[in-house]
């Protein structure tokens, strides 16, 4: 991923992934956004959520595939005008997964309040070009407690 929009994986396994993203005032995508009072766009919140869930799906398939978002439905973004800095907690759940596609749901919370969610996210799977590189990229964002679950290869 060229523009990763999550920072850390806190939990992974059993069809669930939890991570965080710290949104800072100096993010490239905020340049000139709403002038002096930058607000994180809803599309960026959505991208953060679907990226993290995509990594959860890749993990569930031992990094042998690359999930690509093909459909997002029932998206809700709160009216809150989120101004950085703040940290978001992202939770993704795999509802079903197969060799060819996955269905999941995601939510994003700030200070315990739900700010954004998508109830139906469908991914199409493609063979991974380099499973080892995917695994290393994932491992670089996993915090120690989540690493133990990753080592056990918990799957949905």
C-alpha positions as CSV (number, residue, x, y, z in Angstrom):
1,X,0.0,0.0,0.0
2,X,1.5,3.3,-1.0
3,X,-0.6,5.5,1.3
4,X,-1.2,3.4,4.4
5,X,-3.9,5.1,6.5
6,X,-3.5,3.1,9.7
7,X,-0.6,3.1,12.1
8,X,-0.7,0.0,14.2
9,X,-2.5,-3.3,14.5
10,X,-3.5,-3.9,18.1
11,X,-5.4,-7.2,17.7
12,X,-5.7,-9.7,14.9
13,X,-7.3,-13.1,14.6
14,X,-10.6,-15.0,14.8
15,X,-12.1,-12.9,12.0
16,X,-11.4,-9.5,13.6
17,X,-8.7,-6.9,13.4
18,X,-8.3,-3.8,15.5
19,X,-5.9,-0.9,14.8
20,X,-5.3,2.8,15.2
21,X,-4.6,5.8,13.1
22,X,-3.3,9.1,14.6
23,X,-4.5,11.9,12.4
24,X,-2.0,14.8,12.6
25,X,-2.3,18.4,11.5
26,X,0.6,18.0,9.0
27,X,-1.0,15.1,7.0
28,X,-0.4,15.6,3.2
29,X,-4.1,15.2,2.4
30,X,-5.0,18.1,4.6
31,X,-3.0,20.7,2.6
32,X,-5.4,23.6,1.9
33,X,-8.4,21.5,3.0
34,X,-10.9,23.9,4.5
35,X,-8.3,26.6,4.8
36,X,-6.9,27.2,8.3
37,X,-9.4,24.8,10.0
38,X,-8.5,21.5,8.4
39,X,-11.1,18.7,8.8
40,X,-10.4,15.1,8.0
41,X,-12.5,14.1,4.9
42,X,-15.0,11.3,5.3
43,X,-13.4,9.5,2.3
44,X,-10.1,9.3,4.3
45,X,-11.9,7.8,7.3
46,X,-13.5,5.2,5.0
47,X,-10.1,4.4,3.3
48,X,-8.6,3.9,6.7
49,X,-11.3,1.4,7.7
50,X,-11.2,-0.6,4.5
51,X,-7.4,-0.7,4.4
52,X,-7.2,-2.2,7.9
53,X,-9.9,-4.8,7.2
54,X,-8.1,-5.7,3.9
55,X,-5.0,-6.5,6.0
56,X,-7.1,-8.7,8.3
57,X,-8.3,-10.6,5.3
58,X,-4.8,-11.0,3.9
59,X,-3.8,-12.3,7.4
60,X,-6.6,-14.8,7.4
61,X,-5.4,-16.2,4.2
62,X,-1.7,-16.3,5.3
63,X,-0.8,-13.5,2.9
64,X,-1.3,-15.7,-0.2
65,X,-3.8,-13.2,-1.6
66,X,-4.3,-9.4,-2.0
67,X,-7.8,-8.3,-1.2
68,X,-9.1,-5.3,-3.3
69,X,-12.2,-3.4,-2.3
70,X,-14.9,-3.9,-4.9
71,X,-18.1,-2.6,-3.1
72,X,-18.8,-0.6,0.0
73,X,-22.5,-0.1,1.1
74,X,-24.3,1.3,4.1
75,X,-21.7,3.9,5.0
76,X,-22.4,6.3,7.8
77,X,-20.1,9.1,8.8
78,X,-21.1,11.3,11.8
79,X,-21.6,15.0,11.4
80,X,-18.7,15.6,13.6
81,X,-16.1,17.9,12.0
82,X,-12.9,16.0,13.1
83,X,-10.0,18.4,13.4
84,X,-6.6,16.9,13.9
85,X,-4.8,16.0,16.1
86,X,-6.8,12.9,17.2
87,X,-6.4,9.2,17.3
88,X,-9.0,6.8,15.8
89,X,-9.6,3.2,16.8
90,X,-10.6,1.1,13.8
91,X,-12.3,-2.3,14.1
92,X,-12.9,-4.7,11.2
93,X,-14.8,-7.9,11.2
94,X,-14.7,-10.6,8.5
95,X,-18.3,-11.9,8.1
96,X,-17.3,-14.5,5.4
97,X,-14.3,-15.3,3.3
98,X,-13.4,-17.7,0.6
99,X,-10.6,-18.1,-1.9
100,X,-12.2,-15.6,-4.3
101,X,-13.8,-12.9,-2.1
102,X,-14.6,-11.7,1.4
103,X,-17.4,-9.8,3.1
104,X,-16.8,-7.6,6.1
105,X,-17.9,-4.7,8.2
106,X,-15.9,-1.8,9.7
107,X,-16.2,1.0,12.2
108,X,-14.1,3.9,13.4
109,X,-14.3,5.5,16.8
110,X,-12.7,8.5,18.3
111,X,-12.6,8.9,22.1
112,X,-15.1,6.0,22.4
113,X,-17.7,7.5,20.1
114,X,-18.5,5.9,16.7
115,X,-17.7,8.4,14.0
116,X,-17.8,6.2,10.9
117,X,-19.0,2.7,9.8
118,X,-19.6,0.6,6.7
119,X,-21.9,-2.4,7.3
120,X,-21.0,-4.2,4.0
121,X,-17.6,-4.2,2.4
122,X,-16.8,-6.7,-0.3
123,X,-13.3,-7.5,-1.4
124,X,-12.2,-9.4,-4.5
125,X,-9.1,-11.5,-4.0
126,X,-6.1,-11.8,-6.3
127,X,-3.0,-13.9,-5.8
128,X,-0.3,-12.0,-3.9
129,X,2.7,-11.2,-6.1
130,X,5.0,-11.5,-3.1
131,X,3.4,-13.1,0.1
132,X,6.7,-12.6,2.0
133,X,6.7,-8.9,1.3
134,X,3.0,-8.6,2.4
135,X,3.8,-10.5,5.6
136,X,6.8,-8.2,6.4
137,X,4.7,-5.1,5.7
138,X,2.0,-6.4,8.1
139,X,4.5,-7.4,10.8
140,X,6.0,-3.9,10.8
141,X,2.7,-2.5,12.1
142,X,1.8,-5.2,14.6
143,X,2.2,-4.3,18.3
144,X,3.7,-7.1,20.5
145,X,0.4,-8.4,22.0
146,X,-1.1,-8.8,18.5
147,X,2.1,-10.5,17.3
148,X,1.4,-13.4,19.6
149,X,-2.1,-13.9,18.0
150,X,-0.5,-13.6,14.6
151,X,2.0,-16.3,15.4
152,X,-0.9,-18.6,16.4
153,X,-2.4,-17.9,12.9
154,X,-5.9,-17.3,14.3
155,X,-8.4,-17.3,11.5
156,X,-12.2,-16.8,11.1
